[in-house]
Amino acid sequence: MIEKLFTIQLEDVVFQVQEEHDFSWLQMLGHVFCVFDQQDSGNISFGVEKDGDRRFIKYAGAKPLHFAGDKHNAIQSLRDAVHLYDELSHPCLIELIDHFEIGSGYAAVFKWFEGESLHAHWSYPPPAKYNNPASPYYRFRQLTVEQRIVSLANIYSFHVDVENRGWVAVDFYDGSLICDFKSNETKICDIDLYQRKPFINTMGRLWGSSRFMSPEEFVMDAQIDERTNVFTMGAVAFALIGGELDRSFTKWEAGKGLYEVALRAVNPDRELRYTNVAEFKAAWDEVKTLNKE
């Protein structure tokens, strides 16, 4: 139980943390116009604008409201993660501009993308996420099936690249996606826990949302690899054009062919899934092409 909270005000932005912390350095970067302080990762993020140019600042070193871990571990995790955004650079991924130690913490600076998280749980916890017309997830599900399939195509393209570069996705879920509803563009905003292959599960339950996790992500000493990511890609399809954990065809919106591809991807038996994301995407694209003919 948190005994005391400290209120921080940066211009018009007000938020709370569990202990006193100096955020004055942020104002040297520009006008702080928004804060994202509800995550439990140990990071707290800000929107900053200077001379009409907007940036997204992810910072570790404070103790955010919902963080129960060690802030020094959060700092190290962010420091370890920043190189991923350069190594896995892709049009579908937010763009890293800079990163540096500042004060008693560490900051990563990204190009601002005008979007909203599809899992804004702090504002729209279930069931509001699914039935509140203001919820970003609800609004995304009101886009046409064709528009949502374009978003999936970009997600799959990125993860084929991830696979080819020798990495596996860990902790990918709808909270990793932000959508600009004016342009109908979707980007991936969080790859901090992606791991270099080979990667073995040494935790039992890995990081992530169980809605997107394969059985092996709950098993100590299991191999986490391309087949694991195939499961995640299938789960994403069910989240964006199906019934999420209800994987029945009645909840599916994109035709029998794509349904069968997605269903094979989320088979609990990893040996019955596609061997990798590239093979999964090829099967998905083939059905899309046939549907257009």
HELIX and SHEET records of a PDB file:
HELIX    1   1 LEU A   26  LEU A   29  1                                   4    
HELIX    2   2 LYS A   71  GLU A   87  1                                  17    
HELIX    3   3 ALA A  128  ASN A  131  1                                   4    
HELIX    4   4 PRO A  136  ARG A  141  1                                   6    
HELIX    5   5 VAL A  145  ASN A  164  1                                  20    
HELIX    6   6 ASP A  174  SER A  176  5                                   3    
HELIX    7   7 SER A  210  PHE A  212  5                                   3    
HELIX    8   8 PRO A  215  PHE A  218  5                                   4    
HELIX    9   9 GLU A  226  ILE A  241  1                                  16    
HELIX   10  10 PHE A  249  LYS A  251  5                                   3    
HELIX   11  11 LYS A  256  ALA A  265  1                                  10    
HELIX   12  12 ARG A  270  LEU A  272  5                                   3    
HELIX   13  13 VAL A  277  LYS A  292  1                                  16    
SHEET    1   A 2 PHE A   6  LEU A  10  0                                        
SHEET    2   A 2 VAL A  13  VAL A  17 -1                                        
SHEET    1   B 5 HIS A  31  PHE A  36  0                                        
SHEET    2   B 5 ASN A  43  LYS A  50 -1                                        
SHEET    3   B 5 ASP A  53  ALA A  60 -1                                        
SHEET    4   B 5 GLY A 105  LYS A 111 -1                                        
SHEET    5   B 5 LEU A  96  ILE A 102 -1                                        
SHEET    1   C 3 GLU A 116  SER A 117  0                                        
SHEET    2   C 3 LEU A 177  ASP A 180 -1                                        
SHEET    3   C 3 GLU A 185  ILE A 188 -1                                        
SHEET    1   D 2 TRP A 167  VAL A 168  0                                        
SHEET    2   D 2 GLN A 195  ARG A 196 -1                                        
SHEET    1   E 2 PHE A 199  ILE A 200  0                                        
SHEET    2   E 2 GLN A 223  ILE A 224 -1                                        
END                                                                             
